[in-house]
Amino acid sequence: MNGTTATVSGASDKAGGAARRGVQIGSFFPNRPLPTFFAMAADDLPLHFDMDELTEKQKADHYEQNQLLAMLQSALLSISKPEDYVALFDAFSREPWRGFLARHHALAARAGAEMVPLDHILYAPVETYYETLAGMLPGDVDLITFLMMSRSNQVIHQDQAAIERMLKLNSKFHFAENAPPFGIPVPDTMIATQPLAGNKAVEDFFARHGNKVILKMTGQPGARNVKAVNSIAEAEAYLKEHRPTDLVLVQERLPLDRYVEWTADLLVTDTSVELDNVRRILVADGLWIGNFIYPEPPVSDAQRAELLKVGEYARQFGFGTKVGDCLGIDYFIGPEGEVVVTEINPRWTAGLFPTQALRRVNRKREDAVAYFELIRLDQYEEFQAFAGEHLPNNSQGAFAVMPLGFSPYERDVNGVARVFTWLVVTGDFPAFRKAAKAVLGDGGLPNGDLVPL
């Protein structure tokens, strides 16, 4: 079978009584017309590693990634449709989070999103998320959609061939080796073994790029396995948290005064590739802080051709289904408008959620900022009330704010309990920041203060 899809037709007893012919399973693109069950947890580490043999850093990263994934789970409620189902971590079913969830659901509906009903939510413990869901899959869906196909959810999809494809396409190392021969423009990159010190090829690489280098490791998405370093000694210090046998991707660091970082999502089928959206990365002190989303993708024909080429590359390795799968691209645009691709993610990306929400609620077609905020727990109801006064298609001011999702786990920040919440702000972001801080206080938007707008 081509692509990252499986069909439930006689699965094992562990998958429960819901195994039946005709249910397709994969990392399908959102907005598919078929009734869908969305089940998403942190799947990157389980794909590549034995979960019983994680390093301490990997354990901490996986724990935090699931806390962040909860925001994506709750965001699914407003980018799906009434006949769909969504699986949340069972922490959402307990107070105060249950009350927050009900208000969040009502706010998104008022903004104009077509919502998954609250009685179409399934709850499962984070520790046994997929194992629990395998025994309670909805009987009236035609698709089961994961964040990505992985060993973590293999209890449901039971497709070893999909795992083998993902181990290739989700590997930074596989992309580094195979993208250049395919004609995909990438930064200067080498794959190295440890230790880096004393390795002449590595030393020459650092010297060639003025010691401005990025290290990348297998494992988690985002910045958790990416590190900017300025010397081999700094690189060795970072690698102490990793296994000495782990391979290291050593890549030139593109100067941010000349290159702008972007991400994009492709809709990939077994016969076609479409560019769905692009987002500009917002950076504060060298770290990701959010995405800037344009109503219309500012992409030239030449840039579009390079991005579509990445989708064709993935299709060469069996990616893409008749239903349509998600492929994320991380890339830079250089001073001459050239595209430089740094990595791909054959799965749902975080930026896909706000772009889908904006198609439902951004009727004014305004620019938007999507970012993760940390709201004080004791102010979260007040924040939801503030959002209710400034929802898309309701606000009369210079901005609108869409509460996209939140995480039902307290985050202690300097002794203060805070809630991770996902916001999409359209219109005048500084005006939003000023209005929100008038309600929440000067420290009410710690991340919003960092957004460079």
DRENDO-1510 file (C-alpha; in Angstrom, 1 decimal, always signed):
<recs>
REC; n; res; u; v; w
REC; 1; MET; +0.0; +0.0; +0.0 .
REC; 2; ASN; +1.4; +3.4; -1.0 .
REC; 3; GLY; +1.6; +6.2; +1.6 .
REC; 4; THR; +1.2; +6.5; +5.3 .
REC; 5; THR; -2.3; +5.1; +5.6 .
REC; 6; ALA; -3.6; +1.8; +7.0 .
REC; 7; THR; -7.0; +0.1; +6.9 .
REC; 8; VAL; -8.4; -1.5; +10.0 .
REC; 9; SER; -9.6; -4.9; +8.8 .
REC; 10; GLY; -9.1; -7.5; +11.5 .
REC; 11; ALA; -6.7; -5.9; +14.0 .
REC; 12; SER; -5.6; -7.6; +17.1 .
REC; 13; ASP; -7.7; -7.9; +20.2 .
REC; 14; LYS; -5.7; -5.1; +21.8 .
REC; 15; ALA; -7.2; -2.7; +19.4 .
REC; 16; GLY; -10.6; -3.5; +20.9 .
REC; 17; GLY; -13.9; -4.1; +19.2 .
REC; 18; ALA; -13.6; -1.1; +16.9 .
REC; 19; ALA; -11.4; -2.9; +14.4 .
REC; 20; ARG; -13.6; -3.1; +11.3 .
REC; 21; ARG; -13.1; -3.1; +7.5 .
REC; 22; GLY; -13.0; +0.3; +5.8 .
REC; 23; VAL; -11.6; +2.6; +8.5 .
REC; 24; GLN; -8.5; +4.4; +7.1 .
REC; 25; ILE; -5.7; +5.4; +9.4 .
REC; 26; GLY; -3.0; +8.0; +8.8 .
REC; 27; SER; -1.7; +11.6; +9.3 .
REC; 28; PHE; -4.4; +13.0; +7.1 .
REC; 29; PHE; -4.7; +16.6; +6.2 .
REC; 30; PRO; -7.4; +18.6; +8.1 .
REC; 31; ASN; -10.8; +19.4; +6.5 .
REC; 32; ARG; -11.3; +16.0; +5.0 .
REC; 33; PRO; -15.1; +15.5; +4.3 .
REC; 34; LEU; -15.2; +12.0; +5.8 .
REC; 35; PRO; -16.2; +11.6; +9.5 .
REC; 36; THR; -12.9; +11.6; +11.4 .
REC; 37; PHE; -11.5; +10.7; +14.8 .
REC; 38; PHE; -8.5; +12.8; +15.8 .
REC; 39; ALA; -6.0; +11.2; +18.2 .
REC; 40; MET; -2.8; +13.2; +18.8 .
REC; 41; ALA; +0.0; +12.8; +21.3 .
REC; 42; ALA; +3.8; +13.3; +21.3 .
REC; 43; ASP; +4.9; +10.8; +18.8 .
REC; 44; ASP; +8.4; +11.9; +17.7 .
REC; 45; LEU; +10.5; +10.2; +20.3 .
REC; 46; PRO; +8.6; +6.9; +20.3 .
REC; 47; LEU; +9.2; +6.6; +16.6 .
REC; 48; HIS; +13.0; +6.6; +16.9 .
REC; 49; PHE; +13.7; +5.3; +20.5 .
REC; 50; ASP; +12.8; +2.6; +22.9 .
REC; 51; MET; +10.8; +4.5; +25.5 .
REC; 52; ASP; +12.3; +2.3; +28.3 .
REC; 53; GLU; +15.8; +3.5; +27.4 .
REC; 54; LEU; +15.4; +7.3; +27.1 .
REC; 55; THR; +18.1; +9.6; +28.5 .
REC; 56; GLU; +17.1; +12.0; +31.2 .
REC; 57; LYS; +16.9; +14.8; +28.7 .
REC; 58; GLN; +14.6; +12.8; +26.4 .
REC; 59; LYS; +12.3; +11.9; +29.3 .
REC; 60; ALA; +12.0; +15.6; +30.3 .
REC; 61; ASP; +11.5; +16.6; +26.6 .
REC; 62; HIS; +8.8; +14.0; +26.1 .
REC; 63; TYR; +6.9; +15.1; +29.2 .
REC; 64; GLU; +7.0; +18.7; +28.2 .
REC; 65; GLN; +6.0; +17.9; +24.6 .
REC; 66; ASN; +2.9; +16.1; +25.8 .
REC; 67; GLN; +2.0; +19.2; +27.8 .
REC; 68; LEU; +2.3; +21.3; +24.7 .
REC; 69; LEU; +0.4; +18.7; +22.6 .
REC; 70; ALA; -2.6; +19.2; +24.8 .
REC; 71; MET; -2.9; +22.7; +23.3 .
REC; 72; LEU; -3.1; +21.0; +19.9 .
REC; 73; GLN; -5.6; +18.5; +21.1 .
REC; 74; SER; -8.0; +21.2; +22.3 .
REC; 75; ALA; -7.4; +23.3; +19.1 .
REC; 76; LEU; -8.7; +20.4; +17.1 .
REC; 77; LEU; -12.2; +21.1; +18.4 .
REC; 78; SER; -12.4; +24.3; +16.3 .
REC; 79; ILE; -10.8; +23.1; +13.1 .
REC; 80; SER; -12.9; +20.0; +12.6 .
REC; 81; LYS; -16.6; +19.4; +12.0 .
REC; 82; PRO; -19.6; +18.3; +14.1 .
REC; 83; GLU; -19.5; +14.6; +13.0 .
REC; 84; ASP; -15.8; +14.3; +14.0 .
REC; 85; TYR; -14.4; +13.1; +17.4 .
REC; 86; VAL; -11.4; +14.3; +19.3 .
REC; 87; ALA; -9.3; +12.5; +22.0 .
REC; 88; LEU; -8.0; +14.6; +24.8 .
REC; 89; PHE; -5.8; +13.8; +27.8 .
REC; 90; ASP; -8.0; +13.0; +30.7 .
REC; 91; ALA; -6.6; +16.0; +32.7 .
REC; 92; PHE; -9.1; +18.1; +30.6 .
REC; 93; SER; -12.0; +16.2; +32.3 .
REC; 94; ARG; -11.0; +17.5; +35.8 .
REC; 95; GLU; -11.6; +20.9; +37.3 .
REC; 96; PRO; -10.6; +23.7; +36.8 .
REC; 97; TRP; -9.7; +22.5; +33.3 .
REC; 98; ARG; -13.2; +21.1; +32.5 .
REC; 99; GLY; -14.7; +24.5; +33.1 .
REC; 100; PHE; -12.0; +26.2; +31.1 .
REC; 101; LEU; -12.6; +23.8; +28.2 .
REC; 102; ALA; -16.4; +24.4; +28.1 .
REC; 103; ARG; -15.8; +28.2; +28.0 .
REC; 104; HIS; -13.1; +27.7; +25.4 .
REC; 105; HIS; -15.5; +25.7; +23.3 .
REC; 106; ALA; -18.2; +28.4; +23.5 .
REC; 107; LEU; -15.8; +31.2; +22.6 .
REC; 108; ALA; -14.5; +29.4; +19.5 .
REC; 109; ALA; -18.1; +28.8; +18.4 .
REC; 110; ARG; -19.0; +32.5; +18.9 .
REC; 111; ALA; -16.0; +33.4; +16.8 .
REC; 112; GLY; -17.5; +31.4; +13.9 .
REC; 113; ALA; -15.8; +28.1; +14.1 .
REC; 114; GLU; -17.9; +25.0; +13.4 .
REC; 115; MET; -17.2; +22.9; +16.5 .
REC; 116; VAL; -16.8; +19.3; +17.4 .
REC; 117; PRO; -19.5; +18.7; +20.0 .
REC; 118; LEU; -18.4; +18.4; +23.6 .
REC; 119; ASP; -20.1; +14.9; +23.7 .
REC; 120; HIS; -17.8; +13.8; +20.9 .
REC; 121; ILE; -14.7; +14.2; +23.1 .
REC; 122; LEU; -13.0; +11.0; +24.4 .
REC; 123; TYR; -10.6; +11.2; +27.3 .
REC; 124; ALA; -7.5; +9.0; +27.9 .
REC; 125; PRO; -4.6; +9.1; +30.4 .
REC; 126; VAL; -1.5; +10.6; +28.9 .
REC; 127; GLU; +0.6; +7.6; +30.1 .
REC; 128; THR; -1.6; +5.1; +28.2 .
REC; 129; TYR; -3.2; +7.4; +25.6 .
REC; 130; TYR; -3.2; +5.2; +22.5 .
REC; 131; GLU; -3.6; +1.9; +24.4 .
REC; 132; THR; -6.8; +3.3; +26.1 .
REC; 133; LEU; -8.2; +4.7; +22.8 .
REC; 134; ALA; -7.6; +1.4; +21.0 .
REC; 135; GLY; -10.4; -0.1; +23.1 .
REC; 136; MET; -12.9; +2.8; +22.6 .
REC; 137; LEU; -12.6; +4.0; +19.0 .
REC; 138; PRO; -15.8; +5.6; +17.7 .
REC; 139; GLY; -17.8; +3.3; +15.5 .
REC; 140; ASP; -19.2; +5.9; +13.1 .
REC; 141; VAL; -16.0; +7.4; +11.6 .
REC; 142; ASP; -14.2; +6.6; +8.3 .
REC; 143; LEU; -10.8; +8.1; +9.1 .
REC; 144; ILE; -8.5; +8.0; +12.2 .
REC; 145; THR; -6.0; +10.8; +12.1 .
REC; 146; PHE; -2.8; +11.0; +14.1 .
REC; 147; LEU; -0.2; +13.7; +14.5 .
REC; 148; MET; +2.1; +11.3; +12.7 .
REC; 149; MET; +2.4; +7.6; +12.2 .
REC; 150; SER; +4.6; +6.2; +14.9 .
REC; 151; ARG; +5.3; +3.3; +17.1 .
REC; 152; SER; +3.4; +5.0; +19.9 .
REC; 153; ASN; +0.1; +4.6; +18.0 .
REC; 154; GLN; +1.0; +1.3; +16.2 .
REC; 155; VAL; -1.4; -0.4; +18.6 .
REC; 156; ILE; -4.2; +1.2; +16.5 .
REC; 157; HIS; -2.7; +1.4; +12.9 .
REC; 158; GLN; -0.6; -1.9; +13.0 .
REC; 159; ASP; +1.2; -0.8; +9.9 .
REC; 160; GLN; +4.9; -1.6; +10.1 .
REC; 161; ALA; +5.6; -0.4; +6.6 .
REC; 162; ALA; +4.4; +3.1; +7.6 .
REC; 163; ILE; +6.9; +3.0; +10.5 .
REC; 164; GLU; +9.7; +2.2; +8.1 .
REC; 165; ARG; +8.7; +5.1; +5.8 .
REC; 166; MET; +8.5; +7.5; +8.8 .
REC; 167; LEU; +11.9; +6.4; +10.1 .
REC; 168; LYS; +13.3; +7.6; +6.8 .
REC; 169; LEU; +11.3; +10.7; +6.1 .
REC; 170; ASN; +11.3; +12.0; +9.7 .
REC; 171; SER; +15.1; +11.7; +9.9 .
REC; 172; LYS; +17.1; +14.8; +9.6 .
REC; 173; PHE; +20.0; +12.6; +8.5 .
REC; 174; HIS; +18.1; +10.9; +5.7 .
REC; 175; PHE; +17.0; +14.3; +4.4 .
REC; 176; ALA; +20.6; +15.6; +4.5 .
REC; 177; GLU; +21.8; +12.7; +2.5 .
REC; 178; ASN; +19.0; +12.5; -0.1 .
REC; 179; ALA; +17.7; +16.0; -0.6 .
REC; 180; PRO; +20.7; +17.4; -2.5 .
REC; 181; PRO; +20.7; +14.7; -5.2 .
REC; 182; PHE; +17.0; +15.4; -5.7 .
REC; 183; GLY; +17.8; +19.1; -6.5 .
REC; 184; ILE; +16.5; +20.5; -3.2 .
REC; 185; PRO; +18.6; +23.5; -2.0 .
REC; 186; VAL; +19.9; +22.9; +1.5 .
REC; 187; PRO; +22.5; +24.5; +3.7 .
REC; 188; ASP; +26.0; +23.1; +3.8 .
REC; 189; THR; +25.7; +20.0; +6.0 .
REC; 190; MET; +27.7; +17.1; +7.3 .
REC; 191; ILE; +26.9; +14.0; +9.4 .
REC; 192; ALA; +29.4; +13.4; +12.2 .
REC; 193; THR; +30.1; +10.9; +14.8 .
REC; 194; GLN; +31.2; +11.8; +18.4 .
REC; 195; PRO; +33.4; +13.1; +19.7 .
REC; 196; LEU; +33.6; +16.2; +17.5 .
REC; 197; ALA; +36.8; +17.5; +19.0 .
REC; 198; GLY; +39.8; +16.2; +17.2 .
REC; 199; ASN; +37.7; +15.3; +14.1 .
REC; 200; LYS; +39.5; +17.2; +11.3 .
REC; 201; ALA; +36.4; +17.1; +9.0 .
REC; 202; VAL; +34.4; +18.7; +11.7 .
REC; 203; GLU; +37.1; +21.2; +12.6 .
REC; 204; ASP; +37.3; +22.2; +8.9 .
REC; 205; PHE; +33.5; +22.6; +8.7 .
REC; 206; PHE; +33.5; +24.9; +11.7 .
REC; 207; ALA; +36.4; +27.0; +10.3 .
REC; 208; ARG; +34.7; +27.2; +6.9 .
REC; 209; HIS; +31.6; +28.7; +8.5 .
REC; 210; GLY; +33.3; +31.0; +11.0 .
REC; 211; ASN; +32.2; +28.8; +13.9 .
REC; 212; LYS; +28.5; +29.7; +13.2 .
REC; 213; VAL; +27.0; +26.3; +13.2 .
REC; 214; ILE; +23.8; +24.5; +14.1 .
REC; 215; LEU; +23.8; +21.0; +15.7 .
REC; 216; LYS; +20.7; +18.8; +15.1 .
REC; 217; MET; +19.9; +15.5; +16.8 .
REC; 218; THR; +17.3; +12.8; +16.2 .
REC; 219; GLY; +14.3; +13.0; +18.5 .
REC; 220; GLN; +11.9; +15.8; +19.3 .
REC; 221; PRO; +10.6; +18.4; +17.0 .
REC; 222; GLY; +11.4; +22.1; +17.2 .
REC; 223; ALA; +14.2; +23.5; +19.2 .
REC; 224; ARG; +14.6; +20.6; +21.7 .
REC; 225; ASN; +17.1; +18.8; +19.5 .
REC; 226; VAL; +18.6; +21.9; +17.7 .
REC; 227; LYS; +21.4; +23.9; +19.1 .
REC; 228; ALA; +23.2; +27.0; +17.8 .
REC; 229; VAL; +26.9; +26.8; +18.8 .
REC; 230; ASN; +30.0; +29.0; +18.3 .
REC; 231; SER; +32.7; +26.5; +18.9 .
REC; 232; ILE; +33.5; +22.8; +19.0 .
REC; 233; ALA; +33.9; +23.1; +22.7 .
REC; 234; GLU; +30.4; +24.5; +23.0 .
REC; 235; ALA; +29.1; +21.7; +20.8 .
REC; 236; GLU; +30.8; +19.1; +23.0 .
REC; 237; ALA; +29.2; +20.6; +26.1 .
REC; 238; TYR; +25.8; +20.4; +24.6 .
REC; 239; LEU; +26.3; +16.8; +23.5 .
REC; 240; LYS; +26.9; +15.7; +27.1 .
REC; 241; GLU; +23.1; +15.4; +27.4 .
REC; 242; HIS; +23.0; +12.9; +24.5 .
REC; 243; ARG; +24.3; +9.4; +24.0 .
REC; 244; PRO; +28.0; +9.3; +22.9 .
REC; 245; THR; +26.9; +6.9; +20.1 .
REC; 246; ASP; +24.3; +9.4; +18.7 .
REC; 247; LEU; +25.0; +10.8; +15.2 .
REC; 248; VAL; +25.3; +14.6; +15.0 .
REC; 249; LEU; +24.0; +16.7; +12.1 .
REC; 250; VAL; +26.4; +19.6; +11.7 .
REC; 251; GLN; +24.9; +22.4; +9.5 .
REC; 252; GLU; +25.9; +25.9; +8.6 .
REC; 253; ARG; +24.0; +28.6; +10.4 .
REC; 254; LEU; +22.4; +31.0; +8.0 .
REC; 255; PRO; +22.8; +34.6; +9.1 .
REC; 256; LEU; +19.4; +36.0; +10.3 .
REC; 257; ASP; +20.3; +39.5; +9.0 .
REC; 258; ARG; +20.2; +38.2; +5.5 .
REC; 259; TYR; +17.9; +35.1; +5.7 .
REC; 260; VAL; +14.3; +35.0; +6.9 .
REC; 261; GLU; +12.9; +31.8; +8.4 .
REC; 262; TRP; +9.6; +30.4; +7.2 .
REC; 263; THR; +7.6; +27.2; +7.5 .
REC; 264; ALA; +5.0; +25.8; +5.0 .
REC; 265; ASP; +2.5; +22.9; +4.8 .
REC; 266; LEU; +2.0; +20.8; +1.8 .
REC; 267; LEU; -1.1; +18.7; +1.0 .
REC; 268; VAL; +0.4; +15.5; -0.5 .
REC; 269; THR; -1.7; +12.9; -2.2 .
REC; 270; ASP; -0.7; +9.8; -4.1 .
REC; 271; THR; -0.9; +11.8; -7.3 .
REC; 272; SER; -0.4; +15.5; -6.4 .
REC; 273; VAL; +1.3; +18.1; -4.2 .
REC; 274; GLU; -0.3; +21.4; -3.2 .
REC; 275; LEU; +1.1; +24.3; -1.2 .
REC; 276; ASP; -1.5; +25.0; +1.5 .
REC; 277; ASN; +0.1; +27.8; +3.5 .
REC; 278; VAL; +3.3; +29.6; +4.5 .
REC; 279; ARG; +4.1; +31.3; +7.8 .
REC; 280; ARG; +7.0; +33.6; +8.7 .
REC; 281; ILE; +8.8; +32.6; +11.9 .
REC; 282; LEU; +8.9; +35.3; +14.6 .
REC; 283; VAL; +12.2; +35.2; +16.6 .
REC; 284; ALA; +13.1; +36.8; +19.9 .
REC; 285; ASP; +16.7; +36.4; +21.1 .
REC; 286; GLY; +17.3; +33.7; +18.5 .
REC; 287; LEU; +14.4; +31.6; +19.7 .
REC; 288; TRP; +11.0; +30.9; +18.1 .
REC; 289; ILE; +8.3; +33.0; +19.7 .
REC; 290; GLY; +5.4; +32.6; +17.1 .
REC; 291; ASN; +4.3; +32.7; +13.5 .
REC; 292; PHE; +3.2; +35.6; +11.3 .
REC; 293; ILE; +0.4; +34.4; +9.0 .
REC; 294; TYR; -0.6; +36.3; +5.9 .
REC; 295; PRO; -4.1; +36.0; +4.3 .
REC; 296; GLU; -2.5; +35.2; +1.0 .
REC; 297; PRO; +0.9; +33.4; +0.9 .
REC; 298; PRO; +3.6; +35.8; -0.2 .
REC; 299; VAL; +5.3; +33.2; -2.5 .
REC; 300; SER; +6.9; +33.8; -5.9 .
REC; 301; ASP; +6.4; +31.2; -8.7 .
REC; 302; ALA; +10.1; +30.2; -8.3 .
REC; 303; GLN; +9.7; +29.7; -4.5 .
REC; 304; ARG; +6.5; +27.8; -5.0 .
REC; 305; ALA; +8.2; +25.4; -7.4 .
REC; 306; GLU; +11.0; +24.7; -4.9 .
REC; 307; LEU; +8.5; +24.0; -2.1 .
REC; 308; LEU; +6.4; +21.7; -4.3 .
REC; 309; LYS; +9.6; +19.9; -5.3 .
REC; 310; VAL; +10.0; +18.9; -1.6 .
REC; 311; GLY; +6.6; +17.2; -1.7 .
REC; 312; GLU; +7.6; +15.3; -4.8 .
REC; 313; TYR; +10.7; +14.2; -3.0 .
REC; 314; ALA; +8.6; +12.8; -0.2 .
REC; 315; ARG; +6.4; +11.0; -2.6 .
REC; 316; GLN; +9.4; +9.3; -4.0 .
REC; 317; PHE; +9.7; +7.5; -0.6 .
REC; 318; GLY; +6.1; +6.4; -0.5 .
REC; 319; PHE; +4.6; +9.4; +1.3 .
REC; 320; GLY; +1.1; +10.6; +0.3 .
REC; 321; THR; -2.3; +8.9; +0.2 .
REC; 322; LYS; -5.5; +9.2; -1.8 .
REC; 323; VAL; -7.1; +11.1; +1.2 .
REC; 324; GLY; -4.2; +13.5; +1.4 .
REC; 325; ASP; -1.4; +13.8; +4.1 .
REC; 326; CYS; +0.4; +16.6; +5.8 .
REC; 327; LEU; +4.0; +17.5; +5.0 .
REC; 328; GLY; +5.7; +20.4; +6.8 .
REC; 329; ILE; +8.8; +22.2; +5.5 .
REC; 330; ASP; +11.2; +24.4; +7.5 .
REC; 331; TYR; +13.1; +26.8; +5.1 .
REC; 332; PHE; +14.7; +30.2; +4.7 .
REC; 333; ILE; +14.4; +32.8; +2.1 .
REC; 334; GLY; +17.7; +34.5; +1.2 .
REC; 335; PRO; +18.5; +38.0; +0.1 .
REC; 336; GLU; +17.8; +37.2; -3.6 .
REC; 337; GLY; +14.5; +35.4; -2.8 .
REC; 338; GLU; +16.1; +32.0; -3.0 .
REC; 339; VAL; +14.7; +29.1; -0.9 .
REC; 340; VAL; +17.0; +27.1; +1.3 .
REC; 341; VAL; +15.3; +24.0; +2.9 .
REC; 342; THR; +16.6; +22.9; +6.4 .
REC; 343; GLU; +14.3; +20.0; +7.2 .
REC; 344; ILE; +10.9; +18.4; +6.5 .
REC; 345; ASN; +8.3; +17.0; +8.9 .
REC; 346; PRO; +6.0; +14.3; +7.4 .
REC; 347; ARG; +3.2; +15.0; +9.9 .
REC; 348; TRP; +0.9; +17.7; +11.2 .
REC; 349; THR; +2.8; +20.9; +12.2 .
REC; 350; ALA; +1.8; +23.2; +14.9 .
REC; 351; GLY; +1.4; +26.1; +12.4 .
REC; 352; LEU; -1.2; +24.1; +10.5 .
REC; 353; PHE; -3.7; +24.6; +13.3 .
REC; 354; PRO; -3.9; +28.4; +13.3 .
REC; 355; THR; -4.0; +28.6; +9.5 .
REC; 356; GLN; -7.0; +26.3; +9.5 .
REC; 357; ALA; -8.7; +28.3; +12.2 .
REC; 358; LEU; -8.2; +31.5; +10.4 .
REC; 359; ARG; -9.9; +30.1; +7.3 .
REC; 360; ARG; -13.0; +29.7; +9.5 .
REC; 361; VAL; -13.0; +32.9; +11.4 .
REC; 362; ASN; -10.8; +35.6; +9.7 .
REC; 363; ARG; -13.5; +37.1; +7.5 .
REC; 364; LYS; -11.7; +40.4; +7.3 .
REC; 365; ARG; -8.7; +38.7; +5.8 .
REC; 366; GLU; -6.2; +40.4; +8.1 .
REC; 367; ASP; -2.6; +39.5; +9.0 .
REC; 368; ALA; -2.4; +37.3; +12.1 .
REC; 369; VAL; +0.1; +36.3; +14.8 .
REC; 370; ALA; -0.1; +32.8; +16.4 .
REC; 371; TYR; +1.9; +32.2; +19.5 .
REC; 372; PHE; +2.0; +30.3; +22.9 .
REC; 373; GLU; +1.2; +32.5; +25.9 .
REC; 374; LEU; +1.6; +31.8; +29.7 .
REC; 375; ILE; -1.4; +33.2; +31.5 .
REC; 376; ARG; -1.6; +33.2; +35.3 .
REC; 377; LEU; -3.8; +30.4; +36.5 .
REC; 378; ASP; -5.7; +32.7; +38.9 .
REC; 379; GLN; -6.3; +35.0; +35.9 .
REC; 380; TYR; -7.4; +32.5; +33.4 .
REC; 381; GLU; -11.1; +33.0; +33.7 .
REC; 382; GLU; -10.5; +36.8; +33.5 .
REC; 383; PHE; -8.4; +36.2; +30.4 .
REC; 384; GLN; -11.2; +34.1; +28.8 .
REC; 385; ALA; -13.7; +36.9; +29.6 .
REC; 386; PHE; -11.3; +39.4; +27.9 .
REC; 387; ALA; -11.1; +37.1; +24.8 .
REC; 388; GLY; -14.8; +36.9; +24.7 .
REC; 389; GLU; -15.0; +40.7; +24.3 .
REC; 390; HIS; -12.5; +40.6; +21.4 .
REC; 391; LEU; -13.4; +37.6; +19.3 .
REC; 392; PRO; -13.1; +37.5; +15.6 .
REC; 393; ASN; -16.3; +38.6; +13.9 .
REC; 394; ASN; -17.4; +40.1; +17.2 .
REC; 395; SER; -14.7; +42.7; +18.1 .
REC; 396; GLN; -15.2; +46.3; +17.2 .
REC; 397; GLY; -11.6; +47.3; +17.9 .
REC; 398; ALA; -8.3; +47.3; +16.0 .
REC; 399; PHE; -7.6; +43.6; +16.8 .
REC; 400; ALA; -9.4; +40.3; +17.5 .
REC; 401; VAL; -8.1; +37.4; +19.5 .
REC; 402; MET; -9.0; +33.7; +19.0 .
REC; 403; PRO; -8.2; +31.4; +21.9 .
REC; 404; LEU; -7.1; +28.4; +19.9 .
REC; 405; GLY; -6.2; +25.9; +22.6 .
REC; 406; PHE; -4.7; +25.5; +26.1 .
REC; 407; SER; -2.9; +22.9; +28.2 .
REC; 408; PRO; -4.5; +21.4; +31.4 .
REC; 409; TYR; -1.2; +21.3; +33.2 .
REC; 410; GLU; +0.0; +24.0; +35.5 .
REC; 411; ARG; +3.4; +25.5; +34.5 .
REC; 412; ASP; +5.4; +27.0; +37.5 .
REC; 413; VAL; +7.2; +30.1; +36.4 .
REC; 414; ASN; +9.2; +31.8; +39.1 .
REC; 415; GLY; +6.8; +30.4; +41.7 .
REC; 416; VAL; +3.6; +31.5; +39.8 .
REC; 417; ALA; +1.2; +28.9; +38.4 .
REC; 418; ARG; +0.5; +29.6; +34.8 .
REC; 419; VAL; -1.5; +28.1; +31.9 .
REC; 420; PHE; -0.1; +27.5; +28.5 .
REC; 421; THR; -2.6; +28.9; +26.0 .
REC; 422; TRP; -2.5; +29.3; +22.3 .
REC; 423; LEU; -3.6; +32.6; +20.8 .
REC; 424; VAL; -4.3; +33.8; +17.3 .
REC; 425; VAL; -4.4; +37.6; +17.1 .
REC; 426; THR; -5.6; +39.3; +14.0 .
REC; 427; GLY; -5.1; +43.0; +13.2 .
REC; 428; ASP; -3.1; +45.3; +15.4 .
REC; 429; PHE; -0.9; +43.1; +17.7 .
REC; 430; PRO; +0.5; +46.0; +19.7 .
REC; 431; ALA; -3.1; +47.2; +20.4 .
REC; 432; PHE; -3.9; +43.6; +21.6 .
REC; 433; ARG; -0.9; +43.6; +23.9 .
REC; 434; LYS; -1.8; +46.9; +25.4 .
REC; 435; ALA; -5.4; +46.0; +26.0 .
REC; 436; ALA; -4.6; +42.6; +27.4 .
REC; 437; LYS; -2.0; +44.0; +29.8 .
REC; 438; ALA; -4.6; +46.6; +31.0 .
REC; 439; VAL; -6.6; +43.6; +32.2 .
REC; 440; LEU; -3.9; +41.2; +33.3 .
REC; 441; GLY; -1.2; +43.6; +34.5 .
REC; 442; ASP; +2.3; +44.4; +33.2 .
REC; 443; GLY; +3.4; +40.8; +33.6 .
REC; 444; GLY; +0.3; +39.3; +32.1 .
REC; 445; LEU; +1.8; +38.6; +28.7 .
REC; 446; PRO; +5.3; +37.3; +29.3 .
REC; 447; ASN; +5.6; +35.8; +25.8 .
REC; 448; GLY; +3.5; +38.5; +24.1 .
REC; 449; ASP; +6.0; +41.1; +25.3 .
REC; 450; LEU; +8.7; +39.2; +23.3 .
REC; 451; VAL; +6.8; +39.1; +20.0 .
REC; 452; PRO; +8.8; +41.5; +17.7 .
REC; 453; LEU; +5.9; +43.6; +16.5 .
</recs>
